[in-house]
Amino acid sequence: MEKPSRLLLLSELRVRNLAYDVSLCRSLLSWKRLVPSPVYHPFRPSGSRSVPVSEIICVREEEEEKSSRGKSDGSWRKIKEGEGKDCGQAFTVLYVQRCQQHRWRCAEITFTCPSDAVCQRWVSSIREQLASLASRPKHLLVYINPYGGKKQGKRIYEQKVAALFDQAGIVTQVIVTEHANHARDHLRTETELKRFDGVVCVGGDGMFSEIIHGLIWRMQIDAGVDPNSPDESLSPSSLRIGIIPAGSTDCICFATVGTNDPVTSALHIIVGDSQPMDVCSVHHNNTFLRYSVSLLGYGFYGDVLTDSERKRWMGPARYDFSGVKMFLSHHYYEGAVSYLPAKGIIGTPRDAFRCRSGYEPSHKSDGEWRTIRGKFLAINAASMSCACPRSPKGLSPAAHLADGTTDLILVRKCSRFNFLRHLIRHTSKDDQFDLTFVEVHRVRRFRFTPRQCQSDSDLELDRQENKHQIFSQICRDHPACGCAPAYSSWNCDGEILSHSAIDVRYQNTVMES
Ligand SMILES: Nc1ncnc2c1ncn2[C@@H]1O[C@H](COP(=O)(O)OP(=O)(O)OP(=O)(O)O)[C@@H](O)[C@H]1O
């Protein structure tokens, strides 16, 4: 059992003219009404309350005179506790209030002290405790994408986040990006990175991916790791990345925080919350292509992304439009998926458990490579749940956040009706994997080779499996006949990859967000 922490301060203070016993320990600030009122009053402060010190945002002294009594909305600064009663100094504590649906808000409470000396002692004691929290960032490098989502990144940061960072005493350097890859290139070349405790990304998944690329690349170069070798272990990043959601889907923020809300994310950043993340490196013929932290999707999700990129003018609605269009197109793709199953791990992709806090990776050796050939409507690799407001369960609800694995989901060719059943199950309680044409494997590494790139022996194997192969081959080589295209694209965290044949390796805890 955890030891009760030592009492640092205990005083009788007043909150809205009512007497409270207020105590401060190393980990907890508590206040308790001295004489509880027998009558319930909805606007009176409740009898007792405590706030973990780790969730206190800041403490400030109130110095001016109170203009109106009874308000606690932060608009008053004046303290004179009623005529003829005790006058004195007051201080206000701003703290995290947990609301519904994983949202956090900034609440505050003002304590009036009997003397200036008591007030000073309280303020400095709370500040000392806050200063001892090593995980809190003090200097942040902020990149704002003014172009992502509904183009509200700058406004969201200025109106909802900047003041909170300021109150928490965080010093920021803010860069509003001027073009795509501005943040990535800046991170690759910024010489003063060491003076920051973290990087904040104000944007969507694409912007987050840009920042991941800048940071990881920089860490590998600094550590002398060759980014082009698929067998080299990545050097972890010493900087954490915070996300303020301002994109279209903001899937990474939703999957890690549980909601897409800029204030909640800002408060998580302020209190120094961190979440380790797996990063996978994607290679083609021993050449590095990209890193990914959430989704790699070929077929349906690749096609939706490719189509939606041409419709950026539609805003976030482009995903719905392209989703319906690609569902009706019903393209399938042939190829071979080889994977290395993750052995010795706790849990499977079919668990009911939802992971939002990371996982201890297993170091047991892995199994043998396995290969599955076939026609697929979708091949998805989810290294986190990939939940978003459109799909609150996500593509793989039980995927772990930092265990060095991914959930490889193969959706074989099936009827439109069956594919629709699978898609709808992402939004209902039913298991989206409990269908004969869907399989899911937890893997550490996988490769995909589209059919046209397979070797002659592989093609011969397929020929034996599929009597109509020659006809379908002719069709695919002649798109004019209206059948499915030969290749899809990979959707890599919301960015399109230029190669279909890829080799993907997962590594745990390379990033913390
Ligand atoms: N100033 C800029 N002008 C144009 N493009 C930019 C700029 N800054 C960043 N970008 C690019 O904009 C792309 C999209 O950004 P972002 O991910 O923030 O929004 P989104 O695509 O609408 O959201 P989501 O990825 O969550 O669907 C990113 O790939 C990023 O590289």
The ligand as a MOL file (V3000), in Angstrom:
LIG
                    3D

  0  0  0     0  0            999 V3000
M  V30 BEGIN CTAB
M  V30 COUNTS 31 33 0 0 0
M  V30 BEGIN ATOM
M  V30 1 N 1.4500 25.8280 -44.3620 0
M  V30 2 C 1.0970 24.7120 -44.9970 0
M  V30 3 N 0.5770 24.7870 -46.2460 0
M  V30 4 C 0.1780 23.6680 -46.9030 0
M  V30 5 N 0.2860 22.4100 -46.3710 0
M  V30 6 C 0.7830 22.2960 -45.1290 0
M  V30 7 C 1.2310 23.4250 -44.3930 0
M  V30 8 N 1.6890 22.9930 -43.1980 0
M  V30 9 C 1.5610 21.6520 -43.1950 0
M  V30 10 N 1.0120 21.2260 -44.3410 0
M  V30 11 C 0.6350 19.8560 -44.7380 0
M  V30 12 O -0.7770 19.7420 -44.6140 0
M  V30 13 C -1.1050 18.3490 -44.5720 0
M  V30 14 C -2.3960 18.1070 -43.8360 0
M  V30 15 O -2.3070 18.6140 -42.5540 0
M  V30 16 P -3.0730 18.0550 -41.2880 0
M  V30 17 O -2.7720 16.6490 -41.0400 0
M  V30 18 O -2.7530 19.0250 -40.2010 0
M  V30 19 O -4.6360 18.2260 -41.6420 0
M  V30 20 P -5.7010 17.2090 -42.2600 0
M  V30 21 O -5.0880 16.3780 -43.3390 0
M  V30 22 O -6.8820 18.0160 -42.6140 0
M  V30 23 O -6.0730 16.3100 -40.9920 0
M  V30 24 P -5.9490 14.7200 -40.7700 0
M  V30 25 O -4.5440 14.3390 -41.1760 0
M  V30 26 O -6.2000 14.5290 -39.3040 0
M  V30 27 O -7.0040 14.0900 -41.6310 0
M  V30 28 C 0.0950 17.6840 -43.9240 0
M  V30 29 O 0.5130 16.6390 -44.7510 0
M  V30 30 C 1.1630 18.7680 -43.8450 0
M  V30 31 O 2.4040 18.3070 -44.3720 0
M  V30 END ATOM
M  V30 BEGIN BOND
M  V30 1 1 1 2
M  V30 2 1 2 3
M  V30 3 2 2 7
M  V30 4 2 3 4
M  V30 5 1 4 5
M  V30 6 2 5 6
M  V30 7 1 6 7
M  V30 8 1 6 10
M  V30 9 1 7 8
M  V30 10 2 8 9
M  V30 11 1 9 10
M  V30 12 1 10 11
M  V30 13 1 11 12
M  V30 14 1 11 30
M  V30 15 1 12 13
M  V30 16 1 13 14
M  V30 17 1 13 28
M  V30 18 1 14 15
M  V30 19 1 15 16
M  V30 20 2 16 17
M  V30 21 1 16 18
M  V30 22 1 16 19
M  V30 23 1 19 20
M  V30 24 2 20 21
M  V30 25 1 20 22
M  V30 26 1 20 23
M  V30 27 1 23 24
M  V30 28 2 24 25
M  V30 29 1 24 26
M  V30 30 1 24 27
M  V30 31 1 28 29
M  V30 32 1 28 30
M  V30 33 1 30 31
M  V30 END BOND
M  V30 END CTAB
M  END
